[in-house]
Amino acid sequence: MPDLDWNKSTWDGAYDWSGRGHEWSGPWGNSAGMFFTTIMPRIAAALPADSLLELAPGHGRCTAFLLRFCRRYHGVDLSQQCVDYCRLRFASRPDAAFHANDGLSLAAVAEERFDLVFSFDSLVHADLPVFEAYIPQVLALLKPGGVAFLHHSNLADFPAVTEFQHRSTNVSARLVAKLVARHGGRVLVQEVFNGGPAAAYDGFTLFGRGEDHPDVAPQVIFNPGLMGQEGELSRRAFGPYLGRLPPELTA
Ligand SMILES: C[S@@+](CC[C@H](N)C(=O)[O-])C[C@H]1O[C@@H](n2cnc3c(N)ncnc32)[C@H](O)[C@@H]1O
């Protein structure tokens, strides 16, 4: 299981960050393709955001794009070296703040309220206790009408799989949905998809405060072709155009 000690020792020590995370954008051709074909359509309704919180930004692979669509940004990561790197990388944005945490507490941003809380490709490595800690805090941090978009493991639905790319084996979309409901939130859209070779190793959960969405029935989507279809769209159709975006986006 990728517990907090594993995450801390990996991302704050053992991992070679010289690729800045762009090495994980391979299926899309580049990070712009990943952001605009897979992430953007799923969060576009919440953008532009007056205030945005990113959980676990790493070296800012998504942050570079998110900063184009928000006025005020906070990033919280358990790796001090990731926080230090992002502070330097985005120093020209005084409206962006980065905080190191213990992997569980969002106390650093407790005084803020957010239109969008976002996390991509990070909490797939987080075990259930991290979601038990983060979900009530995230719900309390949302502005009225705000939403959270979290990318997480779905491997708890595949008990025969004991290891796949260090994804958590005790988190699933179902368990995340239960936590959201237990803390008064409402799931708006859940999508399980093929983060790996099998049909549904990963999940995206979009949720808000229950009182803001009393009549919304959660949409649950099984999307086993996500990586293939969106990766191909990105690489073949948009790749040449997206590859011409300003270099600071993919630095
Ligand atoms: C695989 S990297 C992904 C970074 C970035 N989201 C990206 O897509 O390039 C995982 C990141 O998640 C952070 N992380 C893992 N567990 C965390 C937790 N419980 N709270 C905050 N950050 C966490 C790590 O420190 C690391 O920066």
PDBQT file of the ligand as one rigid body, heavy atoms in Angstrom, charges set to zero:
ROOT
HETATM    1  C1  LIG A 301       2.792  11.490  -9.180  1.00  0.00    +0.000 C 
HETATM    2  S1  LIG A 301       3.044  13.074  -8.472  1.00  0.00    +0.000 S 
HETATM    3  C2  LIG A 301       1.864  14.020  -9.438  1.00  0.00    +0.000 C 
HETATM    4  C3  LIG A 301       2.052  15.492  -9.352  1.00  0.00    +0.000 C 
HETATM    5  C4  LIG A 301       1.121  16.330 -10.228  1.00  0.00    +0.000 C 
HETATM    6  N1  LIG A 301      -0.255  16.210  -9.819  1.00  0.00    +0.000 N 
HETATM    7  C5  LIG A 301       1.256  15.919 -11.678  1.00  0.00    +0.000 C 
HETATM    8  O1  LIG A 301       0.288  15.421 -12.245  1.00  0.00    +0.000 OA
HETATM    9  O2  LIG A 301       2.335  16.139 -12.259  1.00  0.00    +0.000 OA
HETATM   10  C6  LIG A 301       2.298  12.877  -6.885  1.00  0.00    +0.000 C 
HETATM   11  C7  LIG A 301       2.335  14.116  -6.003  1.00  0.00    +0.000 C 
HETATM   12  O3  LIG A 301       1.379  13.946  -4.968  1.00  0.00    +0.000 OA
HETATM   13  C8  LIG A 301       1.906  14.402  -3.733  1.00  0.00    +0.000 C 
HETATM   14  N2  LIG A 301       1.132  13.712  -2.675  1.00  0.00    +0.000 N 
HETATM   15  C9  LIG A 301       0.963  12.383  -2.518  1.00  0.00    +0.000 A 
HETATM   16  N3  LIG A 301       0.138  12.134  -1.494  1.00  0.00    +0.000 NA
HETATM   17  C10 LIG A 301      -0.224  13.342  -0.998  1.00  0.00    +0.000 A 
HETATM   18  C11 LIG A 301      -1.080  13.754   0.066  1.00  0.00    +0.000 A 
HETATM   19  N4  LIG A 301      -1.714  12.865   0.847  1.00  0.00    +0.000 N 
HETATM   20  N5  LIG A 301      -1.245  15.072   0.288  1.00  0.00    +0.000 NA
HETATM   21  C12 LIG A 301      -0.573  15.995  -0.459  1.00  0.00    +0.000 A 
HETATM   22  N6  LIG A 301       0.248  15.663  -1.469  1.00  0.00    +0.000 NA
HETATM   23  C13 LIG A 301       0.409  14.346  -1.739  1.00  0.00    +0.000 A 
HETATM   24  C14 LIG A 301       3.373  14.033  -3.847  1.00  0.00    +0.000 C 
HETATM   25  O4  LIG A 301       4.186  14.737  -2.927  1.00  0.00    +0.000 OA
HETATM   26  C15 LIG A 301       3.662  14.396  -5.312  1.00  0.00    +0.000 C 
HETATM   27  O5  LIG A 301       3.996  15.751  -5.438  1.00  0.00    +0.000 OA
ENDROOT
TORSDOF 0
